[in-house]
């Protein structure tokens, strides 16, 4: 009887000791993502999410992050907001409250600006994927702007089409916040170069699939180029329909539209004369080819790897390794303060497919981006866009 009792006691003691030992991988730090995972901008939202997933998987495969002597795995909590600011707010509050995320990624300015109304008070970092200039000009201490400023793209693309003899531009911008800001910026930049804006016909890139009414209106003014401000797939449909209507001019593609995605919908010859972002795989950045290869291995060789994916990948690395330096997964102000010390990301074992190399005090990430034009059925030599 004594022997049986002794075995039970030893068993209970062993179980207690086993449960008291912190098992690797039991500790998890969660990051939030609110973006369009359905609707007209779903491809854009999923491209952004894919970068976070790739960074999560790479960091976890290497053992996670070490914070104050403990190992943490990373987990991404993703919620669909259908590109709607009110849903982005609901998602952010839910993730901060229930999942205790210290940061929420969002790839649209409407949602980012809405979150910025309360993120400092409710203690979470907004990781904003938007080119909206205002994001880092409002004094918010807990916001990061991941891509370049709209003004850099608008100025560079205006310069390029002016070089090509374009004088008259019509526009079909989206109705979302990003498109409105881009349009306002272009209205400032284009007249400085002696250009004329002939007509503007706003379209809902998230819902519309037939753009003939908008095209008929703007083509009537005989523009040399049409400016498109919206996601890749609807932008490609507009190009296709414009050619069917006999438009022979150029297209100026705001950076949300990616040429590498558009060519899957409209033939390269229909994009002749278009000016936009250089496809990621064609950029003169050391890690870009390796990242594209890793992306296609993960998501399929037929999938186009875009800058949204690459920049979200880098940004999760920035956030995660700032936690290591700060020694905390929850004190967001310490984490934010540690971010500039993370660079260069290469030393943390991260690829930098867009060449990000620094963070401004106001929260703007810094990299050189590249534009291109379609000439003779090919991408031209990339041109630098500095900001």
C-alpha positions as a Markdown table, in Angstrom:
| # | Residue | x | y | z |
|---|---|---|---|---|
| 1 | Unk | 0.0 | 0.0 | 0.0 |
| 2 | Unk | 2.8 | 2.3 | 1.0 |
| 3 | Unk | 4.6 | 1.5 | -2.3 |
| 4 | Unk | 1.4 | 2.3 | -4.3 |
| 5 | Unk | 1.0 | 5.6 | -2.4 |
| 6 | Unk | 4.6 | 6.5 | -2.9 |
| 7 | Unk | 4.3 | 5.9 | -6.7 |
| 8 | Unk | 1.2 | 8.2 | -6.8 |
| 9 | Unk | 3.0 | 10.9 | -4.9 |
| 10 | Unk | 6.0 | 10.7 | -7.3 |
| 11 | Unk | 3.7 | 10.8 | -10.2 |
| 12 | Unk | 1.9 | 13.9 | -8.9 |
| 13 | Unk | 5.3 | 15.6 | -8.1 |
| 14 | Unk | 6.6 | 14.8 | -11.6 |
| 15 | Unk | 3.5 | 16.1 | -13.2 |
| 16 | Unk | 3.7 | 19.3 | -11.2 |
| 17 | Unk | 7.4 | 19.7 | -12.2 |
| 18 | Unk | 6.6 | 19.0 | -15.8 |
| 19 | Unk | 3.8 | 21.6 | -15.9 |
| 20 | Unk | 6.0 | 24.1 | -14.1 |
| 21 | Unk | 8.7 | 24.0 | -16.9 |
| 22 | Unk | 8.0 | 26.6 | -19.6 |
| 23 | Unk | 7.8 | 24.5 | -22.8 |
| 24 | Unk | 9.2 | 26.2 | -25.9 |
| 25 | Unk | 6.5 | 27.5 | -28.2 |
| 26 | Unk | 3.9 | 28.0 | -25.5 |
| 27 | Unk | 4.5 | 31.7 | -25.5 |
| 28 | Unk | 3.0 | 33.5 | -28.5 |
| 29 | Unk | 2.9 | 37.1 | -29.6 |
| 30 | Unk | 0.0 | 38.0 | -31.8 |
| 31 | Unk | -0.1 | 40.7 | -34.5 |
| 32 | Unk | -3.3 | 42.0 | -36.1 |
| 33 | Unk | -4.2 | 42.5 | -39.7 |
| 34 | Unk | -7.3 | 44.2 | -40.9 |
| 35 | Unk | -7.6 | 44.5 | -44.7 |
| 36 | Unk | -9.8 | 43.7 | -47.7 |
| 37 | Unk | -9.9 | 39.9 | -48.0 |
| 38 | Unk | -13.1 | 39.9 | -50.1 |
| 39 | Unk | -14.6 | 42.2 | -52.7 |
| 40 | Unk | -12.9 | 44.1 | -55.5 |
| 41 | Unk | -9.7 | 44.8 | -53.5 |
| 42 | Unk | -9.4 | 41.2 | -52.2 |
| 43 | Unk | -6.2 | 40.5 | -54.2 |
| 44 | Unk | -4.6 | 43.6 | -52.9 |
| 45 | Unk | -5.5 | 42.7 | -49.3 |
| 46 | Unk | -4.3 | 39.1 | -49.7 |
| 47 | Unk | -1.0 | 40.2 | -51.2 |
| 48 | Unk | -0.5 | 42.3 | -48.1 |
| 49 | Unk | -1.4 | 39.5 | -45.8 |
| 50 | Unk | 0.9 | 37.1 | -47.6 |
| 51 | Unk | 3.9 | 39.2 | -46.7 |
| 52 | Unk | 3.0 | 38.9 | -43.0 |
| 53 | Unk | 2.5 | 35.2 | -43.3 |
| 54 | Unk | 5.9 | 34.7 | -45.0 |
| 55 | Unk | 7.7 | 36.7 | -42.3 |
| 56 | Unk | 5.8 | 34.8 | -39.5 |
| 57 | Unk | 6.8 | 31.4 | -41.0 |
| 58 | Unk | 10.4 | 32.4 | -41.6 |
| 59 | Unk | 10.9 | 33.8 | -38.0 |
| 60 | Unk | 9.1 | 30.9 | -36.4 |
| 61 | Unk | 11.2 | 28.4 | -38.4 |
| 62 | Unk | 14.3 | 30.0 | -36.9 |
| 63 | Unk | 13.0 | 29.6 | -33.4 |
| 64 | Unk | 10.9 | 32.7 | -33.1 |
| 65 | Unk | 12.0 | 35.8 | -31.2 |
| 66 | Unk | 13.8 | 36.0 | -27.9 |
| 67 | Unk | 12.4 | 38.6 | -25.6 |
| 68 | Unk | 13.7 | 39.1 | -22.1 |
| 69 | Unk | 15.0 | 35.5 | -21.9 |
| 70 | Unk | 11.8 | 33.9 | -23.3 |
| 71 | Unk | 11.1 | 32.5 | -26.7 |
| 72 | Unk | 8.0 | 33.6 | -28.6 |
| 73 | Unk | 6.4 | 32.3 | -31.7 |
| 74 | Unk | 4.5 | 34.8 | -33.9 |
| 75 | Unk | 0.9 | 34.4 | -34.9 |
| 76 | Unk | -1.1 | 36.6 | -37.3 |
| 77 | Unk | -4.7 | 37.4 | -36.6 |
| 78 | Unk | -6.4 | 38.4 | -39.9 |
| 79 | Unk | -9.9 | 39.9 | -40.2 |
| 80 | Unk | -11.6 | 41.1 | -43.4 |
| 81 | Unk | -12.7 | 44.8 | -43.4 |
| 82 | Unk | -13.8 | 44.9 | -47.1 |
| 83 | Unk | -11.8 | 48.2 | -47.4 |
| 84 | Unk | -14.2 | 49.9 | -45.0 |
| 85 | Unk | -12.8 | 52.2 | -42.3 |
| 86 | Unk | -15.7 | 51.4 | -39.8 |
| 87 | Unk | -15.0 | 47.7 | -40.1 |
| 88 | Unk | -11.2 | 48.3 | -39.7 |
| 89 | Unk | -12.0 | 50.1 | -36.5 |
| 90 | Unk | -14.2 | 47.2 | -35.2 |
| 91 | Unk | -11.5 | 44.7 | -36.2 |
| 92 | Unk | -8.7 | 46.7 | -34.5 |
| 93 | Unk | -10.7 | 47.0 | -31.2 |
| 94 | Unk | -11.6 | 43.4 | -31.3 |
| 95 | Unk | -8.0 | 42.2 | -31.8 |
| 96 | Unk | -6.6 | 44.6 | -29.2 |
| 97 | Unk | -9.2 | 43.6 | -26.6 |
| 98 | Unk | -9.5 | 39.9 | -27.2 |
| 99 | Unk | -6.2 | 38.9 | -28.8 |
| 100 | Unk | -4.0 | 41.5 | -27.0 |
| 101 | Unk | -2.2 | 42.4 | -30.1 |
| 102 | Unk | 0.4 | 45.2 | -29.7 |
| 103 | Unk | 0.1 | 46.3 | -33.3 |
| 104 | Unk | -2.4 | 46.2 | -36.2 |
| 105 | Unk | -1.5 | 46.2 | -39.9 |
| 106 | Unk | -3.9 | 47.9 | -42.3 |
| 107 | Unk | -3.4 | 48.5 | -46.0 |
| 108 | Unk | -5.7 | 51.4 | -46.7 |
| 109 | Unk | -5.6 | 55.0 | -45.5 |
| 110 | Unk | -9.3 | 55.2 | -44.5 |
| 111 | Unk | -8.8 | 52.4 | -42.0 |
| 112 | Unk | -5.5 | 53.7 | -40.8 |
| 113 | Unk | -6.7 | 57.3 | -40.2 |
| 114 | Unk | -9.8 | 55.9 | -38.4 |
| 115 | Unk | -7.5 | 53.8 | -36.1 |
| 116 | Unk | -5.3 | 56.8 | -35.4 |
| 117 | Unk | -8.2 | 58.5 | -33.6 |
| 118 | Unk | -7.7 | 56.1 | -30.7 |
| 119 | Unk | -4.6 | 54.0 | -31.0 |
| 120 | Unk | -2.4 | 56.1 | -28.7 |
| 121 | Unk | -5.1 | 56.0 | -26.0 |
| 122 | Unk | -5.7 | 52.3 | -26.4 |
| 123 | Unk | -2.0 | 51.5 | -26.7 |
| 124 | Unk | -1.3 | 49.8 | -30.0 |
| 125 | Unk | 0.9 | 50.5 | -33.0 |
| 126 | Unk | -0.7 | 51.2 | -36.4 |
| 127 | Unk | 1.4 | 49.6 | -39.1 |
| 128 | Unk | 0.0 | 51.5 | -42.1 |
| 129 | Unk | 0.4 | 50.5 | -45.7 |
| 130 | Unk | -0.6 | 53.7 | -47.4 |
| 131 | Unk | 1.2 | 56.4 | -49.4 |
| 132 | Unk | -1.0 | 59.0 | -47.8 |
| 133 | Unk | 1.3 | 61.9 | -46.7 |
| 134 | Unk | -0.9 | 62.9 | -43.7 |
| 135 | Unk | -0.3 | 59.6 | -41.8 |
| 136 | Unk | 3.1 | 60.7 | -40.5 |
| 137 | Unk | 2.3 | 64.4 | -40.3 |
| 138 | Unk | -0.3 | 64.3 | -37.5 |
| 139 | Unk | 2.1 | 63.8 | -34.6 |
| 140 | Unk | 0.9 | 60.3 | -33.8 |
| 141 | Unk | 3.7 | 58.6 | -31.9 |
| 142 | Unk | 2.5 | 55.0 | -32.5 |
| 143 | Unk | 2.1 | 54.9 | -36.3 |
| 144 | Unk | 4.4 | 53.5 | -39.0 |
| 145 | Unk | 3.9 | 54.3 | -42.7 |
| 146 | Unk | 5.4 | 51.4 | -44.7 |
| 147 | Unk | 5.5 | 52.6 | -48.3 |
| 148 | Unk | 6.7 | 55.9 | -49.9 |
| 149 | Unk | 4.8 | 59.1 | -50.0 |
| 150 | Unk | 2.1 | 59.7 | -52.8 |
| 151 | Unk | 3.9 | 62.9 | -53.7 |
| 152 | Unk | 7.0 | 61.0 | -54.7 |
| 153 | Unk | 5.0 | 58.8 | -57.2 |
| 154 | Unk | 2.9 | 61.7 | -58.5 |
| 155 | Unk | 5.9 | 63.8 | -59.2 |
| 156 | Unk | 8.0 | 61.1 | -60.7 |
| 157 | Unk | 5.3 | 59.8 | -63.0 |
| 158 | Unk | 4.4 | 63.3 | -64.0 |
| 159 | Unk | 8.0 | 64.0 | -65.0 |
| 160 | Unk | 8.2 | 60.8 | -67.0 |
| 161 | Unk | 5.1 | 61.4 | -69.1 |
| 162 | Unk | 6.0 | 65.0 | -69.7 |
| 163 | Unk | 9.3 | 63.7 | -71.1 |
| 164 | Unk | 7.2 | 61.6 | -73.5 |
| 165 | Unk | 5.4 | 64.6 | -74.8 |
| 166 | Unk | 2.1 | 64.2 | -72.8 |
| 167 | Unk | 0.2 | 67.4 | -72.3 |
| 168 | Unk | -3.4 | 66.5 | -71.7 |
| 169 | Unk | -4.3 | 63.9 | -69.0 |
| 170 | Unk | -7.8 | 62.6 | -68.1 |
| 171 | Unk | -8.4 | 60.6 | -64.9 |
| 172 | Unk | -10.5 | 57.7 | -63.7 |
| 173 | Unk | -9.7 | 57.6 | -60.0 |
| 174 | Unk | -11.4 | 55.4 | -57.4 |
| 175 | Unk | -13.8 | 56.7 | -54.8 |
| 176 | Unk | -11.8 | 55.5 | -51.8 |
| 177 | Unk | -9.7 | 57.8 | -49.6 |
| 178 | Unk | -6.3 | 56.9 | -51.1 |
| 179 | Unk | -7.6 | 57.7 | -54.7 |
| 180 | Unk | -8.9 | 61.1 | -53.5 |
| 181 | Unk | -5.6 | 62.1 | -52.0 |
| 182 | Unk | -3.7 | 60.8 | -55.1 |
| 183 | Unk | -6.0 | 62.8 | -57.3 |
| 184 | Unk | -5.6 | 66.0 | -55.3 |
| 185 | Unk | -1.8 | 65.5 | -55.4 |
| 186 | Unk | -1.7 | 65.0 | -59.1 |
| 187 | Unk | -3.9 | 68.2 | -59.6 |
| 188 | Unk | -1.1 | 70.1 | -57.8 |
| 189 | Unk | 1.8 | 68.4 | -59.6 |
| 190 | Unk | 0.6 | 68.2 | -63.2 |
| 191 | Unk | 0.0 | 72.0 | -63.8 |
| 192 | Unk | 3.5 | 72.7 | -62.4 |
| 193 | Unk | 4.8 | 70.9 | -65.5 |
| 194 | Unk | 2.5 | 72.8 | -67.9 |
| 195 | Unk | 0.1 | 70.0 | -68.2 |
| 196 | Unk | -3.7 | 70.1 | -68.5 |
| 197 | Unk | -6.3 | 67.9 | -66.8 |
| 198 | Unk | -9.1 | 67.5 | -69.3 |
| 199 | Unk | -11.7 | 65.5 | -67.3 |
| 200 | Unk | -12.2 | 63.3 | -64.2 |
| 201 | Unk | -14.7 | 60.5 | -63.9 |
| 202 | Unk | -14.5 | 58.7 | -60.5 |
| 203 | Unk | -15.3 | 55.0 | -60.5 |
| 204 | Unk | -15.9 | 52.5 | -57.7 |
| 205 | Unk | -13.0 | 50.1 | -58.3 |
| 206 | Unk | -14.4 | 47.8 | -55.6 |
| 207 | Unk | -17.8 | 47.2 | -57.2 |
| 208 | Unk | -17.8 | 48.2 | -60.9 |
| 209 | Unk | -16.8 | 45.9 | -63.6 |
| 210 | Unk | -18.0 | 47.9 | -66.6 |
| 211 | Unk | -16.1 | 51.2 | -67.1 |
| 212 | Unk | -17.4 | 52.2 | -70.6 |
| 213 | Unk | -19.4 | 55.1 | -69.3 |
| 214 | Unk | -16.3 | 56.6 | -67.5 |
| 215 | Unk | -14.1 | 55.9 | -70.5 |
| 216 | Unk | -16.5 | 57.4 | -73.1 |
| 217 | Unk | -16.6 | 60.6 | -71.0 |
| 218 | Unk | -12.9 | 61.0 | -70.6 |
| 219 | Unk | -11.8 | 59.9 | -74.1 |
| 220 | Unk | -14.1 | 62.6 | -75.5 |
| 221 | Unk | -11.6 | 65.2 | -74.4 |
| 222 | Unk | -8.8 | 63.6 | -76.5 |
| 223 | Unk | -6.3 | 63.1 | -73.7 |
| 224 | Unk | -2.7 | 62.0 | -74.4 |
| 225 | Unk | -2.9 | 59.8 | -71.3 |
| 226 | Unk | -5.4 | 58.5 | -68.7 |
| 227 | Unk | -4.5 | 58.3 | -65.0 |
| 228 | Unk | -5.9 | 55.3 | -63.2 |
| 229 | Unk | -5.9 | 55.2 | -59.4 |
| 230 | Unk | -7.0 | 51.9 | -58.0 |
| 231 | Unk | -6.3 | 48.1 | -57.6 |
| 232 | Unk | -4.6 | 46.0 | -60.4 |
| 233 | Unk | -7.5 | 44.0 | -61.6 |
| 234 | Unk | -10.1 | 46.7 | -62.2 |
| 235 | Unk | -7.3 | 49.0 | -63.6 |
| 236 | Unk | -6.5 | 46.2 | -66.1 |
| 237 | Unk | -10.2 | 46.0 | -67.1 |
| 238 | Unk | -10.2 | 49.7 | -67.7 |
| 239 | Unk | -7.1 | 49.5 | -70.0 |
| 240 | Unk | -8.7 | 46.6 | -71.9 |
| 241 | Unk | -12.0 | 48.5 | -72.4 |
| 242 | Unk | -10.1 | 51.7 | -73.3 |
| 243 | Unk | -8.3 | 49.9 | -76.1 |
| 244 | Unk | -11.6 | 48.4 | -77.4 |
| 245 | Unk | -12.9 | 52.0 | -77.6 |
| 246 | Unk | -10.0 | 53.0 | -79.7 |
| 247 | Unk | -7.9 | 54.9 | -77.2 |
| 248 | Unk | -4.3 | 55.0 | -78.4 |
| 249 | Unk | -2.6 | 57.0 | -75.7 |
| 250 | Unk | -0.7 | 56.2 | -72.5 |
| 251 | Unk | -1.8 | 55.2 | -69.0 |
| 252 | Unk | -0.4 | 56.6 | -65.8 |
| 253 | Unk | -0.8 | 53.9 | -63.1 |
| 254 | Unk | -0.9 | 55.0 | -59.5 |
| 255 | Unk | 1.2 | 52.6 | -57.4 |
| 256 | Unk | -1.7 | 50.5 | -56.2 |
| 257 | Unk | -2.0 | 49.0 | -59.7 |
| 258 | Unk | 0.8 | 46.5 | -60.3 |
| 259 | Unk | 1.9 | 45.8 | -63.9 |
| 260 | Unk | 2.9 | 42.3 | -63.0 |
| 261 | Unk | -0.7 | 41.6 | -62.0 |
| 262 | Unk | -2.3 | 43.5 | -64.8 |
| 263 | Unk | -0.5 | 41.5 | -67.6 |
| 264 | Unk | -2.4 | 38.5 | -66.4 |
| 265 | Unk | -5.6 | 40.2 | -67.5 |
| 266 | Unk | -4.6 | 42.4 | -70.4 |
| 267 | Unk | -1.9 | 41.7 | -72.9 |
| 268 | Unk | 1.4 | 43.6 | -72.7 |
| 269 | Unk | 0.8 | 45.3 | -76.1 |
| 270 | Unk | -2.3 | 46.9 | -74.7 |
| 271 | Unk | -0.3 | 48.4 | -71.9 |
| 272 | Unk | 2.1 | 50.1 | -74.3 |
| 273 | Unk | 3.2 | 53.5 | -73.1 |
| 274 | Unk | 2.0 | 52.8 | -69.5 |
| 275 | Unk | 4.0 | 54.3 | -66.6 |
| 276 | Unk | 3.9 | 52.7 | -63.2 |
| 277 | Unk | 5.8 | 50.8 | -60.6 |
| 278 | Unk | 8.6 | 48.5 | -61.7 |
| 279 | Unk | 7.6 | 44.9 | -61.1 |
| 280 | Unk | 9.4 | 43.6 | -58.0 |
| 281 | Unk | 11.3 | 40.9 | -59.8 |
| 282 | Unk | 12.8 | 43.5 | -62.2 |
| 283 | Unk | 14.2 | 45.9 | -59.6 |
| 284 | Unk | 17.9 | 46.4 | -59.0 |
| 285 | Unk | 17.6 | 45.3 | -55.4 |
| 286 | Unk | 19.9 | 42.4 | -54.2 |
| 287 | Unk | 17.2 | 40.4 | -52.3 |
| 288 | Unk | 14.3 | 40.9 | -54.7 |
| 289 | Unk | 14.9 | 37.8 | -56.9 |
| 290 | Unk | 15.4 | 35.5 | -53.9 |
| 291 | Unk | 12.2 | 36.8 | -52.3 |
| 292 | Unk | 10.1 | 36.4 | -55.4 |
| 293 | Unk | 11.4 | 32.8 | -55.7 |
| 294 | Unk | 10.5 | 32.1 | -52.0 |
| 295 | Unk | 7.0 | 33.7 | -52.5 |
| 296 | Unk | 6.3 | 31.6 | -55.6 |
| 297 | Unk | 7.5 | 28.4 | -53.8 |
| 298 | Unk | 5.1 | 29.2 | -51.0 |
| 299 | Unk | 2.0 | 30.4 | -53.0 |
| 300 | Unk | 2.5 | 29.0 | -56.5 |
| 301 | Unk | 4.7 | 29.8 | -59.4 |
| 302 | Unk | 1.9 | 31.4 | -61.4 |
| 303 | Unk | 1.3 | 34.0 | -58.6 |
| 304 | Unk | 2.7 | 37.6 | -59.0 |
| 305 | Unk | 4.8 | 38.7 | -56.1 |
| 306 | Unk | 4.2 | 42.4 | -55.5 |
| 307 | Unk | 5.6 | 45.2 | -53.4 |
| 308 | Unk | 2.7 | 45.0 | -50.9 |
| 309 | Unk | 3.9 | 41.5 | -50.1 |
| 310 | Unk | 7.5 | 42.4 | -49.9 |
| 311 | Unk | 7.0 | 45.5 | -47.8 |
| 312 | Unk | 4.7 | 43.8 | -45.3 |
| 313 | Unk | 7.3 | 41.0 | -45.0 |
| 314 | Unk | 10.0 | 43.6 | -44.1 |
| 315 | Unk | 7.7 | 45.4 | -41.7 |
| 316 | Unk | 6.8 | 42.4 | -39.6 |
| 317 | Unk | 10.5 | 41.8 | -39.2 |
| 318 | Unk | 11.0 | 45.3 | -38.1 |
| 319 | Unk | 8.3 | 45.0 | -35.5 |
| 320 | Unk | 9.3 | 41.6 | -34.2 |
| 321 | Unk | 13.0 | 42.4 | -33.8 |
| 322 | Unk | 12.2 | 45.7 | -32.2 |
| 323 | Unk | 10.6 | 43.6 | -29.5 |
| 324 | Unk | 13.8 | 41.7 | -29.0 |
| 325 | Unk | 15.8 | 45.0 | -28.6 |
| 326 | Unk | 13.1 | 46.6 | -26.4 |
| 327 | Unk | 12.8 | 43.5 | -24.2 |
| 328 | Unk | 9.1 | 43.5 | -24.2 |
| 329 | Unk | 6.2 | 42.2 | -26.3 |
| 330 | Unk | 3.6 | 44.6 | -24.7 |
| 331 | Unk | 5.1 | 48.0 | -24.0 |
| 332 | Unk | 4.3 | 49.6 | -27.4 |
| 333 | Unk | 6.2 | 52.8 | -26.7 |
| 334 | Unk | 9.4 | 50.9 | -25.9 |
| 335 | Unk | 8.9 | 48.8 | -29.0 |
| 336 | Unk | 8.4 | 51.8 | -31.2 |
| 337 | Unk | 11.5 | 53.5 | -29.7 |
| 338 | Unk | 13.6 | 50.4 | -30.5 |
| 339 | Unk | 12.6 | 50.2 | -34.2 |
| 340 | Unk | 15.4 | 52.4 | -35.7 |
| 341 | Unk | 18.0 | 50.1 | -34.0 |
| 342 | Unk | 16.7 | 47.1 | -35.9 |
| 343 | Unk | 18.4 | 48.2 | -39.2 |
| 344 | Unk | 19.9 | 46.8 | -41.2 |
| 345 | Unk | 17.4 | 44.0 | -41.3 |
| 346 | Unk | 19.9 | 41.7 | -43.1 |
| 347 | Unk | 21.8 | 41.4 | -39.8 |
| 348 | Unk | 18.6 | 39.8 | -38.3 |
| 349 | Unk | 18.6 | 37.2 | -41.0 |
| 350 | Unk | 15.8 | 38.9 | -43.0 |
| 351 | Unk | 15.7 | 39.4 | -46.7 |
| 352 | Unk | 15.1 | 43.1 | -47.7 |
| 353 | Unk | 13.4 | 42.7 | -51.2 |
| 354 | Unk | 12.6 | 46.4 | -51.4 |
| 355 | Unk | 15.8 | 47.6 | -49.9 |
| 356 | Unk | 14.3 | 49.3 | -46.8 |
| 357 | Unk | 17.2 | 50.8 | -44.8 |
| 358 | Unk | 15.9 | 53.3 | -42.2 |
| 359 | Unk | 13.0 | 54.7 | -40.3 |
| 360 | Unk | 12.3 | 58.5 | -40.0 |
| 361 | Unk | 11.5 | 59.9 | -36.6 |
| 362 | Unk | 7.9 | 60.5 | -37.8 |
| 363 | Unk | 7.4 | 56.8 | -38.6 |
| 364 | Unk | 8.0 | 56.8 | -42.3 |
| 365 | Unk | 10.1 | 53.8 | -43.6 |
| 366 | Unk | 12.8 | 54.7 | -46.1 |
| 367 | Unk | 13.7 | 52.9 | -49.3 |
| 368 | Unk | 14.4 | 53.7 | -52.9 |
| 369 | Unk | 11.5 | 52.7 | -55.1 |
| 370 | Unk | 11.5 | 52.3 | -58.8 |
| 371 | Unk | 9.2 | 53.2 | -61.7 |
| 372 | Unk | 9.1 | 51.8 | -65.3 |
| 373 | Unk | 7.2 | 52.3 | -68.5 |
| 374 | Unk | 6.1 | 49.7 | -71.1 |
| 375 | Unk | 8.0 | 50.3 | -74.3 |
| 376 | Unk | 8.0 | 47.9 | -77.3 |
| 377 | Unk | 6.2 | 45.3 | -75.2 |
| 378 | Unk | 8.8 | 45.2 | -72.5 |
| 379 | Unk | 9.5 | 47.0 | -69.2 |
| 380 | Unk | 12.0 | 49.8 | -69.6 |
| 381 | Unk | 15.1 | 50.3 | -67.5 |
| 382 | Unk | 13.8 | 51.1 | -63.9 |
| 383 | Unk | 14.1 | 54.8 | -62.9 |
| 384 | Unk | 14.6 | 55.8 | -59.2 |
| 385 | Unk | 11.9 | 57.4 | -57.1 |
| 386 | Unk | 13.5 | 59.1 | -54.1 |
| 387 | Unk | 11.5 | 60.7 | -51.2 |
